[in-house]
């Protein structure tokens, strides 16, 4: 079976009293043929021999064959493994009353220079003696969570659910940060829409922000029901000491979800306002053009008449005919200009 030596980004054996840091697959003293399966099986046996311990195994960009190997060792459901192997999978929670199952999360990041929202994915399997994380994409580095877990005996004492909480906490904090940045972009765009200076790129900017807001909605929307469960603390599988922490995560998820809805409505309103302002500006331009055409039509018509080759025309042979016609043209144009000016066409 083909394998990737970099697929295992972290191995740890945790107890309430301390941490046995197994480290990266490259740091093992007896790497054998480089295949990760013997190391994972050895870690499982070591964990089962220590009462109250649990394993956290972190995988990165794992192939389906590698996931199948780990799924066999950890006895994971096939359908959940298929979901974890799909980087385009919809976020979901499939955790039973015993606190075992899959939590699949989207990871968000904001690039300030381009105002783009980038997406990654983390799948978290939790079982009675293990936590397994499967990452897709460059986002969602978990090294900080490993350090947090290693430095918190109270957190480790809650078993594999502590890994789920720590991952959720980091991911949801990322949602808040991205949502706040997008809200700032919306405020700046709102200023452009209603400014006196015409900005030709405003509609495209609104569409771009709507697209970024959709990325946040796709990450947060499917988790709204679970957020309500977190807030109401209706989860028997969560230790009582951790319920307030999950409630805080639920509050943050609902806050981001509300912000996404508000931003979407505001962007739609801004798009309609921008379109209306553009139509109004076009109407103003057309009125100005029409007014100047009407003013120019008077001297054009008079000049066209006197350009005809007829002998008997009014004032044709008068010495004052030419100045008089020019005067009529000038007076008529001035009167038309004043009329259009007062009516707001010019």
C-alpha positions as CSV (number, residue, x, y, z in Angstrom):
1,X,0.0,0.0,0.0
2,X,1.5,3.4,-0.9
3,X,2.0,5.8,2.0
4,X,3.1,9.3,2.7
5,X,5.7,9.7,5.4
6,X,4.3,13.2,6.2
7,X,0.7,12.1,6.7
8,X,1.2,11.8,10.5
9,X,1.7,15.2,11.9
10,X,1.3,14.4,15.5
11,X,1.1,11.4,17.9
12,X,0.4,11.7,21.6
13,X,-0.5,9.5,24.5
14,X,-2.3,11.5,27.2
15,X,-3.3,10.9,30.8
16,X,-4.5,13.2,33.5
17,X,-1.1,12.9,35.2
18,X,1.1,13.6,32.2
19,X,1.9,13.2,28.6
20,X,3.8,10.6,26.7
21,X,4.8,12.5,23.6
22,X,5.3,10.0,20.8
23,X,6.2,12.8,18.3
24,X,6.3,12.7,14.5
25,X,6.7,9.5,12.6
26,X,10.3,10.6,11.6
27,X,11.4,10.8,15.2
28,X,10.8,7.2,16.1
29,X,14.0,5.3,17.0
30,X,13.1,2.2,15.0
31,X,11.3,3.4,11.9
32,X,11.5,0.0,10.3
33,X,10.4,0.3,6.7
34,X,8.9,3.8,7.2
35,X,5.3,2.4,7.1
36,X,3.2,4.2,9.7
37,X,0.9,1.2,10.4
38,X,3.1,-0.6,12.9
39,X,3.7,2.6,14.8
40,X,0.0,3.3,15.1
41,X,-0.8,-0.2,16.2
42,X,2.0,0.0,18.8
43,X,0.5,3.3,20.1
44,X,-2.9,1.7,20.4
45,X,-1.6,-1.2,22.4
46,X,0.4,1.2,24.7
47,X,-2.7,3.2,25.3
48,X,-4.9,0.3,26.1
49,X,-2.4,-0.9,28.6
50,X,-2.5,2.4,30.6
51,X,-5.8,2.9,32.4
52,X,-7.4,6.3,31.8
53,X,-5.2,7.3,28.9
54,X,-6.2,8.3,25.4
55,X,-4.4,8.7,22.1
56,X,-4.5,11.7,19.8
57,X,-3.3,10.9,16.3
58,X,-3.2,13.8,13.7
59,X,-3.2,13.1,10.0
60,X,-2.6,15.6,7.2
61,X,-3.8,15.2,3.6
62,X,-4.2,11.5,4.1
63,X,-5.0,9.3,1.1
64,X,-8.0,7.0,1.2
65,X,-5.7,4.0,1.6
66,X,-4.1,5.6,4.6
67,X,-7.4,6.5,6.1
68,X,-8.6,2.9,5.6
69,X,-5.6,1.7,7.5
70,X,-6.2,4.0,10.4
71,X,-10.0,3.3,10.3
72,X,-9.3,-0.5,10.7
73,X,-7.1,0.1,13.8
74,X,-9.5,2.6,15.4
75,X,-12.6,0.7,14.2
76,X,-14.2,3.8,12.6
77,X,-17.5,3.7,10.6
78,X,-17.0,3.5,6.9
79,X,-19.4,6.3,6.0
80,X,-17.7,8.6,8.4
81,X,-14.3,7.8,7.0
82,X,-15.7,8.6,3.5
83,X,-16.8,12.0,4.8
84,X,-13.4,12.7,6.4
85,X,-11.7,11.8,3.1
86,X,-13.7,14.3,1.1
87,X,-12.3,17.8,1.4
88,X,-15.5,19.3,0.0
89,X,-17.7,17.7,2.6
90,X,-20.4,19.7,4.3
91,X,-19.8,20.5,8.0
92,X,-21.6,18.1,10.4
93,X,-21.7,16.6,13.8
94,X,-22.4,12.9,14.1
95,X,-21.7,12.2,17.8
96,X,-23.9,9.7,19.7
97,X,-25.1,9.8,23.3
98,X,-21.8,8.1,24.3
99,X,-19.7,10.9,23.0
100,X,-18.4,8.9,20.1
101,X,-18.4,9.8,16.4
102,X,-17.3,12.5,14.0
103,X,-17.3,16.3,14.0
104,X,-16.4,17.7,10.6
105,X,-15.5,21.4,10.6
106,X,-14.5,24.0,8.0
107,X,-11.5,26.2,8.9
108,X,-11.5,29.8,7.7
109,X,-8.8,32.4,7.3
110,X,-8.8,36.0,6.1
111,X,-6.2,37.5,3.8
112,X,-6.1,41.2,4.5
113,X,-4.2,42.2,1.4
114,X,-6.8,40.8,-1.0
115,X,-9.8,40.6,1.4
116,X,-10.3,36.9,0.5
117,X,-11.6,34.2,2.8
118,X,-9.8,30.9,2.4
119,X,-11.2,27.5,3.6
120,X,-9.7,24.3,5.0
121,X,-11.2,21.3,6.7
122,X,-10.6,19.3,9.9
123,X,-12.4,16.1,10.8
124,X,-12.3,15.1,14.4
125,X,-13.1,11.5,15.4
126,X,-13.6,10.8,19.1
127,X,-13.9,7.4,20.7
128,X,-13.6,5.8,24.1
129,X,-9.8,5.8,24.0
130,X,-8.8,8.0,21.1
131,X,-9.1,11.3,19.2
132,X,-8.2,11.3,15.5
133,X,-7.9,14.5,13.5
134,X,-7.8,14.6,9.7
135,X,-6.8,17.9,8.0
136,X,-7.2,19.0,4.4
137,X,-5.6,22.2,3.3
138,X,-2.9,24.3,4.7
139,X,-5.2,25.9,7.3
140,X,-5.8,24.7,10.8
141,X,-2.4,24.0,12.3
142,X,-3.0,22.1,15.5
143,X,0.4,22.4,17.1
144,X,-0.9,25.1,19.5
145,X,-3.7,22.8,20.6
146,X,-1.2,20.0,21.4
147,X,0.8,22.5,23.6
148,X,-2.4,23.6,25.3
149,X,-3.4,20.0,26.0
150,X,0.0,19.1,27.2
151,X,0.0,22.0,29.7
152,X,-3.5,21.5,31.1
153,X,-4.0,18.5,33.4
154,X,-7.6,19.5,33.9
155,X,-8.3,19.5,30.2
156,X,-6.5,16.2,29.6
157,X,-8.5,14.6,32.5
158,X,-11.7,14.8,30.4
159,X,-10.4,12.4,27.8
160,X,-10.8,12.5,24.0
161,X,-13.6,15.1,24.3
162,X,-11.0,17.6,25.4
163,X,-9.4,17.4,21.9
164,X,-12.8,18.1,20.3
165,X,-13.4,21.1,22.6
166,X,-9.9,22.5,21.9
167,X,-10.2,22.1,18.1
168,X,-13.7,23.6,18.2
169,X,-12.5,26.5,20.3
170,X,-9.7,27.4,17.9
171,X,-11.9,26.9,14.7
172,X,-14.8,29.0,16.1
173,X,-12.3,31.8,17.2
174,X,-11.2,31.8,13.6
175,X,-14.9,32.3,12.5
176,X,-15.2,35.3,14.7
177,X,-12.0,36.9,13.4
178,X,-13.0,36.4,9.7
179,X,-16.5,37.6,10.4
180,X,-15.2,40.8,12.0
181,X,-12.9,41.4,9.1
182,X,-15.6,41.0,6.5
183,X,-17.9,43.3,8.6
184,X,-15.2,46.0,8.4
185,X,-15.0,45.5,4.6
186,X,-18.7,45.9,4.4
187,X,-18.6,49.2,6.3
188,X,-15.9,50.5,4.0
189,X,-17.9,49.4,1.0
190,X,-21.0,51.1,2.3
191,X,-19.1,54.4,2.5
192,X,-18.1,54.0,-1.1
193,X,-21.7,53.3,-2.2
194,X,-23.1,56.4,-0.7
195,X,-20.2,58.7,-1.3
196,X,-20.5,61.6,-3.8
197,X,-17.6,60.3,-5.8
198,X,-18.6,57.7,-8.4
199,X,-16.7,54.4,-7.9
200,X,-17.1,52.1,-10.9
201,X,-16.0,49.0,-9.1
202,X,-18.5,49.1,-6.3
203,X,-21.0,46.5,-7.7
204,X,-18.2,44.0,-8.3
205,X,-16.9,44.7,-4.8
206,X,-20.4,43.9,-3.4
207,X,-20.5,40.6,-5.3
208,X,-17.0,39.7,-4.1
209,X,-18.0,40.3,-0.5
210,X,-21.2,38.3,-0.9
211,X,-19.1,35.4,-2.2
212,X,-16.8,35.6,0.9
213,X,-19.8,35.8,3.1
214,X,-21.2,32.6,1.5
215,X,-17.9,30.9,2.5
216,X,-18.6,31.8,6.1
217,X,-22.2,30.7,5.8
218,X,-21.2,27.3,4.5
219,X,-18.9,26.8,7.4
220,X,-21.2,28.1,10.2
221,X,-24.8,27.4,8.9
222,X,-24.8,23.6,9.3
223,X,-23.6,23.9,12.9
224,X,-26.4,26.2,14.0
225,X,-28.5,23.4,15.5
226,X,-25.6,22.0,17.4
227,X,-24.8,25.6,18.6
228,X,-28.3,25.7,20.2
229,X,-27.6,22.4,21.9
230,X,-24.3,23.8,23.2
231,X,-26.0,26.9,24.6
232,X,-28.9,24.9,26.2
233,X,-26.3,22.4,27.5
234,X,-28.4,19.5,26.3
235,X,-25.4,17.1,25.8
236,X,-25.1,14.1,28.1
237,X,-21.8,13.1,26.6
238,X,-20.1,16.3,27.6
239,X,-18.6,16.3,31.2
240,X,-20.4,18.7,33.5
241,X,-17.3,20.7,34.1
242,X,-16.9,21.3,30.4
243,X,-20.5,22.4,29.7
244,X,-19.9,26.1,30.2
245,X,-17.0,25.9,27.7
246,X,-19.2,24.3,25.1
247,X,-21.9,26.9,25.8
248,X,-19.4,29.6,25.1
249,X,-18.6,28.0,21.8
250,X,-22.3,27.8,21.0
251,X,-22.7,31.5,21.8
252,X,-19.9,32.4,19.4
253,X,-21.3,30.2,16.7
254,X,-24.7,31.8,17.0
255,X,-23.1,35.2,17.0
256,X,-21.2,34.5,13.7
257,X,-24.4,33.0,12.2
258,X,-26.4,36.2,13.0
259,X,-23.6,38.3,11.6
260,X,-23.6,36.3,8.4
261,X,-27.3,36.9,8.0
262,X,-27.0,40.6,8.8
263,X,-24.1,41.1,6.4
264,X,-26.0,39.2,3.6
265,X,-29.1,41.4,4.0
266,X,-27.0,44.5,4.2
267,X,-25.0,43.6,1.0
268,X,-28.3,42.9,-0.8
269,X,-29.6,46.3,0.2
270,X,-26.3,47.9,-0.8
271,X,-26.4,46.2,-4.2
272,X,-29.9,47.5,-4.8
273,X,-28.9,51.0,-3.6
274,X,-25.8,50.9,-5.8
275,X,-27.9,49.9,-8.9
276,X,-30.4,52.6,-8.2
277,X,-27.7,55.2,-7.7
278,X,-26.1,54.2,-11.0
279,X,-29.5,54.3,-12.8
280,X,-30.1,57.8,-11.3
281,X,-26.7,58.9,-12.4
282,X,-27.4,57.6,-15.9
283,X,-30.7,59.5,-16.0
284,X,-28.9,62.6,-14.9
285,X,-26.3,62.2,-17.7
286,X,-29.0,61.6,-20.3
287,X,-30.9,64.7,-19.2
288,X,-27.7,66.8,-19.5
289,X,-27.0,65.3,-22.9
290,X,-30.6,66.0,-24.0
291,X,-30.5,69.6,-22.7
292,X,-27.3,70.4,-24.6
293,X,-28.7,68.7,-27.8
294,X,-31.8,70.9,-27.5
295,X,-29.7,74.0,-27.1
296,X,-27.6,73.1,-30.1
297,X,-30.6,72.3,-32.2
298,X,-31.7,76.0,-32.4
299,X,-28.7,77.5,-34.1
300,X,-28.4,74.3,-36.2
301,X,-32.0,74.7,-37.5
302,X,-31.6,78.4,-38.2
303,X,-28.3,77.9,-40.0
304,X,-29.8,75.1,-42.0
305,X,-32.7,77.3,-43.2
306,X,-30.3,80.1,-44.2
307,X,-28.1,77.7,-45.9
308,X,-30.7,77.0,-48.6
309,X,-30.2,78.5,-52.0
310,X,-33.3,80.7,-52.2
311,X,-33.4,84.4,-53.4
312,X,-36.4,85.5,-51.4
313,X,-35.7,84.9,-47.7
314,X,-36.3,87.3,-44.8
315,X,-33.3,89.7,-44.2
316,X,-31.3,87.8,-46.8
317,X,-29.9,91.0,-48.4
318,X,-30.1,93.2,-45.3
319,X,-26.8,94.5,-44.0
320,X,-28.0,93.7,-40.5
321,X,-29.4,90.3,-41.4
322,X,-26.3,88.3,-40.4
323,X,-25.8,90.0,-37.0
324,X,-29.5,89.7,-36.3
325,X,-29.6,85.9,-37.0
326,X,-26.6,85.4,-34.8
327,X,-28.2,87.4,-32.1
328,X,-31.4,85.4,-32.3
329,X,-29.3,82.2,-32.0
330,X,-27.4,83.5,-29.0
331,X,-30.5,84.8,-27.1
332,X,-32.5,81.6,-27.8
333,X,-29.5,79.4,-26.6
334,X,-29.2,81.6,-23.4
335,X,-32.9,81.3,-22.6
336,X,-32.9,77.6,-23.1
337,X,-29.8,77.2,-20.9
338,X,-31.4,79.2,-18.1
339,X,-34.6,77.1,-18.4
340,X,-32.7,73.8,-18.3
341,X,-30.6,75.1,-15.4
342,X,-33.6,76.0,-13.3
343,X,-35.3,72.7,-14.0
344,X,-32.1,70.8,-12.8
345,X,-31.3,69.3,-16.2
346,X,-27.9,71.1,-16.3
